[in-house]
Amino acid sequence: MMKQIGTTKDGEAVNLYTLHTPELEVGITNFGARVLSFRYAEVDCLFGPKDWAELQADTCYCGSICGRVANRIAGGRFELDGREYVLAANNGPNHLHGGNTGYSDRAWTVEEADDTHLVLSLVSPDGEEGYPGTVNVRATYTVEGRCLRLLMQAETDAPTLLNLTNHAYWNLSGTGLVDDHCLKVEAAEYTPMVANIPTGVVAPVEGTLYDLRSLARLGERNAADAIPGGYDDNYVLPGAGSVRPVALLTNGRRTLRVLTDAPGLQVYTGDYLPLPRGGVALEAQNYPDSPHHPAFPSIVLRPGEHYSRTIAWEIE
């Protein structure tokens, strides 16, 4: 099912598409390729905007595909093949989630749509937000049973950077805060940060408050005397390249499992949302600020290479 919910300032239609199975109903808009709703057992498990007016006011990337590079690039600049590129500094001195107008704020083209899958595409031109190369992106959302799967693919005509993710905020209760939710992340290491930028070190989580290998109650971990400002940290996931379970979120009544082939998972507990801690983001992606840390997995994409990233969410 499709219905128009708005129009961009450039006159492009903003539509809402509903995918469904007997157990799951998912609402997705072509604006930012955003997942707006994820309804299971009569509860919408996503925090964020639900209509066009709220979408236009959103500054938290709710449910969107972030790019050309998700997360932060320190100083808003990077070097590639001996040339320096300057990007928008839209997060203090740093570049965040693709810049002032990233993929989250573009109207994507709908290629295919039916009751169980939606295919969206986007052309990101050379020079957009300071990035080199024209990138063609394709996002395929599919529902099956109690699972929503996202496949993101891309190609470029010149060397560039690419790191895509989906920025959904989860609240399995549908309302209120996620302080009563418990989270588990299958990661023995993380990348410590200073002012939201990795130091370049990969450190063990053992013995720290960042150890989420067993279920941890978010409200306790986010207490002022524990992790002030809450989690906004990248976890190093083993087994990159194959789709495998990497995180589990539960409120005691519903359980969400995140699966991906990504090497990293950014855990953000939403302390700066309009309703602080109204949702938790589990962003499967490459590590933040990768261009400045050669030991991190590369996010360089070159002509002839094919970018592919899968993220899936299963609920019960």
C-alpha positions, 0 to 999 in steps of 0.5 A: 500500500502506498499513499502520498504524505508530503512534497519536498521543496523541489516538488518531489513526492514523499510517499509512505509504503506499507510492507506487511506479513501476517505478523509484522507491518512496516512503514517506509518512506522514500524520504531518506529511505526511512523506516517510520514504523515497525508494528508487531503485536499491536505495538509500534517499536520505533521512536521517531516521526510518523508524518511529513510535518514531523519528518521535516522537523527531525534532526536525529536521522530517525529511521533513515539511511545515513550517507555518504559516510555515516557517523563522524569524520574528524575535522570535516576533512580527509585525504584520498590518493594524495588529495585532501577533501573538505566536507561540511562541519555539521557537528561541531568541528566534525562531519556527521552522517553525510553533511548538511544534506545527506542521504537522510534528507533526499527523496529516493526513487522508488524502483519496485514496491509490493506488499513484502519488498521495496526497492529505492535508489539514489544518485549521489553526484560528484562533489555532493557535500564535498565527496568525490565521485558519482555514487549510485545507491540501491536499498532493498527492504524486505519483510518475511515473518517477523523479520525486516531485512535491508540490503544496501548496494552501491557503485562509484565512478571515481574513488570515494568514501562510503559507509551506509547504515540505518539509524532507527531508534528502537523502543520495544514498549512503544512509549516512554523511555528505554531505561527498562530495556536490556541490551546485549552486544556480541563484542569483546572490543570497542573503540574508545573515543574522545569527544565522539572521535575514536582515539585509534585504539581498539580496547577490550570491554572486559572490566569496563561499563562498555561490556555488554556481552551479557544483558545490561539494563540501560537505565543502570548503565546510563546513570549519571555516575556511570556513563554520563551522556549515555552510550554513543560508542562503536563496538568491534564485531567479530565475523565481519563479512557474514550476516550473523546475530550481533545484538539483542534488545529486550524489554521483557515482553518483546525481544529484537535481534540485530543481524548484520555483516558489518564490522562495527555497531554504534550503540547510541542510547538517545540522550539528545533526542527530543525525548531523551532516551526515548529510543536506542539506535543500534547502527551497523556500520564501519568504524567512525572516523575510519579515514584517519585510522589506517588500522580500521577497516577501510571505507574507500570504494573504487570504480569496479568495486561493489559495495554491499551491506546487510542489516536485519531486525528480527522480533519476537 
